[in-house]
């Protein structure tokens, strides 16, 4: 006999419901923690199913929830023995639309688990249980972390530009398109106009992209600056911010390189044939798409990216 196990995953736990081939609930909905004990209890429960409910084939479904489902999915995929277990990750929107079609709009955890199990039973002939996790799935967390670092860097840059306006406004002319690396390096050592005014040209021009002529202009403008914030605290915070931005930029560069080199496949190579898309951009796009079969039409893919 076939059984259909719907699993609604939340942070730290999951709700389970088991339906038979007629769609009837075989047991009360139960909840397990996402811990070793919880996974051991699930394994034991699976082992008991053949004798308890005469189930020989179990079809399990978890929704793709940004990685919360990974541990449960791995446990299900590792099961063997008298019970044949088929597991699949489902697109949440597909399950929601199917439950709406059945006029079921309840959104409790237990009902969500039932909706998943019902979907497995109703569309059993259309679900591909042979699908494999592709190379791109595991890189989404890395891409998300890179985006977070970029956002943090931008926030610090905006704060720094505000401080520069008060402490050394003459530098604003160099900050029209962000804050260049040479300026950040200079601010690490000479964070205020007062300090830069006492700098030696020879030392200043050792910073990459600062020529002898530019060094002279910078020192001259520092001596004639109208900047009002020149305290020790201002020096400290500006130098600290400049260092933080440089550090984040280097970290972002390293992580981007890792993503571009390791997150690759036929799909990224195909994307790279499009003018303007390099290896990092292609990898970034595929961390979001993961598997193109998740999208039924081009319009749905476009909508997913908000275009």
GULO-623728 format. One record per residue (C-alpha): residue in one letter; residue number from 1; x, y, z. Coordinates in nm, 2 decimals, decimal comma. Example, Ala and Ser with C-alpha at 12.3 -4.5 7.8 and 13.67 -1.06 7.14 Angstrom:
<rs>
resn; resi; X; Y; Z
A; 1; 1,23; -0,45; 0,78
S; 2; 1,37; -0,11; 0,71
</rs>
This chain:
<rs>
resn; resi; X; Y; Z
X; 1; 0,00; 0,00; 0,00
X; 2; 0,11; 0,36; -0,07
X; 3; 0,13; 0,63; 0,19
X; 4; 0,17; 1,00; 0,15
X; 5; 0,37; 1,20; 0,41
X; 6; 0,33; 1,57; 0,42
X; 7; 0,59; 1,77; 0,61
X; 8; 0,55; 2,13; 0,70
X; 9; 0,89; 2,26; 0,81
X; 10; 0,94; 2,55; 1,05
X; 11; 1,25; 2,69; 1,22
X; 12; 1,36; 2,42; 1,47
X; 13; 1,07; 2,17; 1,41
X; 14; 0,84; 2,02; 1,16
X; 15; 0,48; 1,89; 1,15
X; 16; 0,40; 1,55; 0,99
X; 17; 0,08; 1,40; 0,86
X; 18; 0,03; 1,06; 0,70
X; 19; -0,25; 0,99; 0,44
X; 20; -0,35; 0,67; 0,27
X; 21; -0,43; 0,62; -0,10
X; 22; -0,79; 0,74; -0,03
X; 23; -0,67; 1,06; 0,13
X; 24; -0,77; 0,96; 0,48
X; 25; -0,55; 1,04; 0,78
X; 26; -0,39; 0,73; 0,92
X; 27; -0,25; 0,90; 1,24
X; 28; -0,29; 1,22; 1,42
X; 29; -0,06; 1,50; 1,31
X; 30; 0,26; 1,50; 1,51
X; 31; 0,55; 1,73; 1,56
X; 32; 0,93; 1,66; 1,59
X; 33; 1,22; 1,89; 1,68
X; 34; 1,50; 1,94; 1,43
X; 35; 1,75; 1,77; 1,66
X; 36; 1,92; 1,44; 1,67
X; 37; 1,65; 1,30; 1,90
X; 38; 1,38; 1,43; 1,66
X; 39; 1,54; 1,27; 1,35
X; 40; 1,59; 0,94; 1,54
X; 41; 1,23; 0,94; 1,63
X; 42; 1,14; 1,00; 1,27
X; 43; 1,36; 0,71; 1,16
X; 44; 1,20; 0,47; 1,41
X; 45; 0,85; 0,58; 1,30
X; 46; 0,94; 0,51; 0,94
X; 47; 1,07; 0,16; 1,03
X; 48; 0,74; 0,08; 1,20
X; 49; 0,51; 0,19; 0,91
X; 50; 0,51; -0,14; 0,71
X; 51; 0,39; -0,34; 1,01
X; 52; 0,17; -0,07; 1,15
X; 53; -0,02; 0,04; 0,84
X; 54; 0,10; -0,22; 0,57
X; 55; 0,27; 0,06; 0,38
X; 56; 0,54; -0,05; 0,14
X; 57; 0,59; 0,27; -0,05
X; 58; 0,60; 0,61; 0,12
X; 59; 0,59; 0,93; -0,08
X; 60; 0,72; 1,23; 0,12
X; 61; 0,71; 1,60; 0,04
X; 62; 0,88; 1,90; 0,19
X; 63; 0,84; 2,26; 0,07
X; 64; 1,16; 2,45; -0,03
X; 65; 1,19; 2,70; 0,25
X; 66; 1,53; 2,85; 0,20
X; 67; 1,72; 2,56; 0,36
X; 68; 1,51; 2,49; 0,67
X; 69; 1,40; 2,16; 0,50
X; 70; 1,75; 2,03; 0,43
X; 71; 1,80; 1,82; 0,74
X; 72; 1,46; 1,65; 0,71
X; 73; 1,51; 1,59; 0,34
X; 74; 1,85; 1,43; 0,41
X; 75; 1,71; 1,20; 0,67
X; 76; 1,43; 1,09; 0,44
X; 77; 1,67; 1,03; 0,15
X; 78; 1,89; 0,81; 0,37
X; 79; 1,62; 0,57; 0,46
X; 80; 1,61; 0,21; 0,33
X; 81; 1,49; -0,14; 0,43
X; 82; 1,14; -0,29; 0,40
X; 83; 1,00; 0,06; 0,33
X; 84; 1,06; 0,23; 0,00
X; 85; 1,08; 0,60; 0,06
X; 86; 1,05; 0,86; -0,22
X; 87; 1,12; 1,22; -0,13
X; 88; 1,07; 1,55; -0,31
X; 89; 1,11; 1,92; -0,26
X; 90; 0,81; 2,12; -0,36
X; 91; 0,76; 2,47; -0,47
X; 92; 0,55; 2,63; -0,19
X; 93; 0,34; 2,83; -0,44
X; 94; 0,24; 2,52; -0,62
X; 95; 0,11; 2,36; -0,30
X; 96; -0,07; 2,68; -0,20
X; 97; -0,25; 2,71; -0,54
X; 98; -0,35; 2,34; -0,52
X; 99; -0,50; 2,39; -0,17
X; 100; -0,69; 2,70; -0,29
X; 101; -0,84; 2,50; -0,57
X; 102; -0,97; 2,26; -0,31
X; 103; -1,11; 2,57; -0,12
X; 104; -0,87; 2,50; 0,17
X; 105; -0,74; 2,84; 0,30
X; 106; -0,64; 2,73; 0,65
X; 107; -0,27; 2,81; 0,71
X; 108; -0,20; 2,64; 1,04
X; 109; 0,11; 2,42; 1,05
X; 110; -0,09; 2,10; 1,07
X; 111; -0,31; 2,20; 0,78
X; 112; -0,01; 2,30; 0,57
X; 113; 0,13; 1,95; 0,63
X; 114; -0,20; 1,81; 0,52
X; 115; -0,21; 2,03; 0,20
X; 116; 0,14; 1,89; 0,11
X; 117; 0,03; 1,53; 0,16
X; 118; -0,29; 1,59; -0,04
X; 119; -0,08; 1,75; -0,32
X; 120; 0,14; 1,44; -0,32
X; 121; -0,16; 1,21; -0,35
X; 122; -0,35; 1,42; -0,61
X; 123; -0,06; 1,48; -0,84
X; 124; 0,14; 1,16; -0,78
X; 125; 0,17; 1,09; -1,15
X; 126; 0,32; 1,43; -1,22
X; 127; 0,58; 1,46; -0,95
X; 128; 0,94; 1,38; -1,03
X; 129; 1,08; 1,19; -0,73
X; 130; 1,40; 1,13; -0,92
X; 131; 1,51; 1,49; -0,92
X; 132; 1,85; 1,55; -0,78
X; 133; 1,98; 1,85; -0,59
X; 134; 2,17; 2,04; -0,85
X; 135; 2,51; 2,21; -0,81
X; 136; 2,36; 2,55; -0,75
X; 137; 2,14; 2,47; -0,45
X; 138; 2,42; 2,48; -0,20
X; 139; 2,55; 2,82; -0,30
X; 140; 2,25; 3,03; -0,22
X; 141; 2,37; 3,09; 0,14
X; 142; 2,70; 3,21; 0,01
X; 143; 2,54; 3,45; -0,24
X; 144; 2,31; 3,58; 0,04
X; 145; 2,61; 3,64; 0,26
X; 146; 2,78; 3,83; -0,02
X; 147; 2,47; 4,05; -0,07
X; 148; 2,46; 4,12; 0,31
X; 149; 2,83; 4,23; 0,31
X; 150; 2,77; 4,45; 0,01
X; 151; 2,47; 4,62; 0,19
X; 152; 2,68; 4,66; 0,51
X; 153; 2,96; 4,81; 0,31
X; 154; 2,72; 5,06; 0,14
X; 155; 2,58; 5,17; 0,48
X; 156; 2,93; 5,24; 0,62
X; 157; 3,03; 5,43; 0,30
X; 158; 2,72; 5,65; 0,33
X; 159; 2,81; 5,72; 0,70
X; 160; 3,17; 5,79; 0,60
X; 161; 3,07; 6,03; 0,33
X; 162; 2,86; 6,23; 0,58
X; 163; 3,16; 6,25; 0,81
X; 164; 3,39; 6,36; 0,53
X; 165; 3,15; 6,64; 0,45
X; 166; 3,20; 6,78; 0,80
X; 167; 3,57; 6,70; 0,85
X; 168; 3,72; 6,75; 0,50
X; 169; 3,45; 6,87; 0,25
X; 170; 3,72; 6,93; -0,02
X; 171; 3,74; 6,55; -0,07
X; 172; 3,37; 6,53; -0,19
X; 173; 3,49; 6,59; -0,54
X; 174; 3,65; 6,25; -0,54
X; 175; 3,34; 6,07; -0,40
X; 176; 3,09; 6,12; -0,68
X; 177; 3,09; 5,75; -0,76
X; 178; 3,15; 5,60; -0,42
X; 179; 3,47; 5,63; -0,22
X; 180; 3,78; 5,52; -0,42
X; 181; 4,02; 5,27; -0,27
X; 182; 4,31; 5,52; -0,27
X; 183; 4,10; 5,77; -0,07
X; 184; 4,00; 5,50; 0,18
X; 185; 4,37; 5,40; 0,22
X; 186; 4,47; 5,77; 0,27
X; 187; 4,19; 5,82; 0,53
X; 188; 4,32; 5,52; 0,73
X; 189; 4,65; 5,71; 0,79
X; 190; 4,53; 6,07; 0,75
X; 191; 4,16; 6,08; 0,86
X; 192; 4,12; 6,46; 0,89
X; 193; 4,23; 6,77; 0,70
X; 194; 4,44; 6,87; 1,00
X; 195; 4,64; 6,55; 1,00
X; 196; 4,68; 6,54; 0,62
X; 197; 4,80; 6,90; 0,62
X; 198; 5,11; 6,78; 0,81
X; 199; 5,18; 6,48; 0,58
X; 200; 5,49; 6,45; 0,37
X; 201; 5,44; 6,43; -0,01
X; 202; 5,68; 6,14; -0,04
X; 203; 5,48; 5,93; 0,20
X; 204; 5,15; 6,02; 0,05
X; 205; 5,24; 5,93; -0,30
X; 206; 5,34; 5,58; -0,19
X; 207; 4,96; 5,51; -0,18
X; 208; 4,86; 5,35; -0,52
X; 209; 4,69; 5,60; -0,75
X; 210; 4,82; 5,91; -0,57
X; 211; 5,07; 6,08; -0,80
X; 212; 5,32; 6,35; -0,69
X; 213; 5,09; 6,62; -0,83
X; 214; 4,78; 6,48; -0,66
X; 215; 4,96; 6,45; -0,33
X; 216; 5,06; 6,82; -0,35
X; 217; 4,69; 6,92; -0,43
X; 218; 4,56; 6,71; -0,14
X; 219; 4,80; 6,86; 0,11
X; 220; 4,73; 7,21; -0,02
X; 221; 4,35; 7,16; 0,01
X; 222; 4,39; 7,01; 0,36
X; 223; 4,58; 7,33; 0,47
X; 224; 4,30; 7,54; 0,34
X; 225; 4,01; 7,32; 0,45
X; 226; 3,69; 7,46; 0,61
X; 227; 3,62; 7,12; 0,78
X; 228; 3,48; 7,17; 1,13
X; 229; 3,52; 6,82; 1,27
X; 230; 3,89; 6,77; 1,36
X; 231; 3,88; 6,61; 1,70
X; 232; 4,06; 6,29; 1,81
X; 233; 3,73; 6,11; 1,81
X; 234; 3,66; 6,22; 1,45
X; 235; 4,00; 6,09; 1,35
X; 236; 3,94; 5,76; 1,52
X; 237; 3,59; 5,69; 1,37
X; 238; 3,69; 5,80; 1,02
X; 239; 4,00; 5,59; 1,02
X; 240; 3,80; 5,30; 1,16
X; 241; 3,53; 5,33; 0,89
X; 242; 3,78; 5,35; 0,61
X; 243; 3,95; 5,04; 0,74
X; 244; 3,62; 4,85; 0,77
X; 245; 3,52; 4,94; 0,41
X; 246; 3,85; 4,82; 0,27
X; 247; 3,83; 4,50; 0,48
X; 248; 3,47; 4,43; 0,36
X; 249; 3,57; 4,50; 0,00
X; 250; 3,85; 4,25; 0,02
X; 251; 3,62; 3,99; 0,18
X; 252; 3,36; 4,04; -0,09
X; 253; 3,62; 4,01; -0,36
X; 254; 3,74; 3,67; -0,21
X; 255; 3,38; 3,54; -0,17
X; 256; 3,28; 3,64; -0,52
X; 257; 3,58; 3,47; -0,67
X; 258; 3,50; 3,15; -0,48
X; 259; 3,14; 3,16; -0,60
X; 260; 3,24; 3,22; -0,96
X; 261; 3,49; 2,94; -0,96
X; 262; 3,29; 2,68; -0,78
X; 263; 2,93; 2,75; -0,87
X; 264; 2,95; 2,65; -1,24
X; 265; 2,78; 2,42; -1,48
X; 266; 2,62; 2,40; -1,82
X; 267; 2,36; 2,67; -1,72
X; 268; 2,62; 2,92; -1,61
X; 269; 2,82; 2,86; -1,93
X; 270; 2,51; 2,93; -2,13
X; 271; 2,44; 3,25; -1,94
X; 272; 2,80; 3,37; -1,99
X; 273; 2,73; 3,37; -2,37
X; 274; 2,50; 3,67; -2,31
X; 275; 2,68; 4,00; -2,35
X; 276; 2,74; 4,17; -2,01
X; 277; 2,71; 3,85; -1,80
X; 278; 3,03; 3,72; -1,65
X; 279; 3,11; 3,42; -1,44
X; 280; 3,00; 3,58; -1,11
X; 281; 2,68; 3,72; -1,25
X; 282; 2,59; 3,38; -1,41
X; 283; 2,66; 3,20; -1,08
X; 284; 2,45; 3,46; -0,89
X; 285; 2,16; 3,41; -1,12
X; 286; 2,17; 3,04; -1,09
X; 287; 2,18; 3,04; -0,71
X; 288; 1,84; 3,20; -0,74
X; 289; 1,70; 2,99; -1,02
X; 290; 1,86; 2,66; -0,90
X; 291; 1,66; 2,44; -1,14
X; 292; 1,48; 2,60; -1,44
X; 293; 1,21; 2,34; -1,42
X; 294; 1,08; 2,51; -1,11
X; 295; 0,93; 2,77; -1,34
X; 296; 0,65; 2,66; -1,58
X; 297; 0,68; 2,95; -1,81
X; 298; 0,93; 3,24; -1,89
X; 299; 0,67; 3,48; -1,75
X; 300; 0,69; 3,31; -1,41
X; 301; 1,07; 3,33; -1,41
X; 302; 1,05; 3,70; -1,50
X; 303; 0,79; 3,75; -1,21
X; 304; 1,02; 3,57; -0,97
X; 305; 1,29; 3,82; -1,03
X; 306; 1,05; 4,11; -1,01
X; 307; 1,11; 4,23; -1,37
</rs>
